[in-house]
């Protein structure tokens, strides 16, 4: 199933996103394996994950994945890098969502994508399930 990556810049856990960016050049398979990402799917058959990270962690990922950007995505990749570098004290948290297209969370944009705090999200966080390669 097709997946997507959405990155949100938050001023705080309870704040709505200051900005949102779709980042299809980020490697969703690697992100799902990253221990910072929690499995948050409610519906069996969909693999949705979320992580909150510091600006430094997000900057490192932005640099790492920038090379994956296709020619028409490079401007957005550079824009993400510039946003993360120029933030100063504006954004405190970066939330990264990895979702399967068509999942209830993706279709509704999910409360996490709208800036709801992780602890109050409508999604239930379960222990990580192994990602199937079959």
C-alpha positions, 0 to 999 in steps of 0.5 A: 500500500502507498505511504506518505510522510507528513512533517509538522512544526509545532510551537508546543505539544498543545499548539496547532502546527506552525507549518506542515509539509508533505515529504515523499522523499523521506524513507518511510521504511527507515522511519518505521524502523526508527525506535522513536516512532510509535505504532499508532494504527487503530485499524488492522492492515494499516501501518501508521506511525508517529514521532516527536523529535527535537529540531536537531533530530529533524535537521539530521533527518532532513539532511539525510533524506534530502538526497532522495528528493526528485528534481521537482521535490528539491525546492521543498526539501531545501525549504524544509532545511531552511525552515528547520535552520531558521526557526530560532525559538519559533518551533519547539517540536517537530512531529513526523507522521508516517501513514498508509494512504487510505487509513482512517488516520490519513483520511481524517488528517488525524488529531495528531496532524492537527497538533493534538498532543500525543497523550490525548490523541484519538489514536491508541498507541500500541507496542511496536509490531514488526514490519512485514517484508512479505 
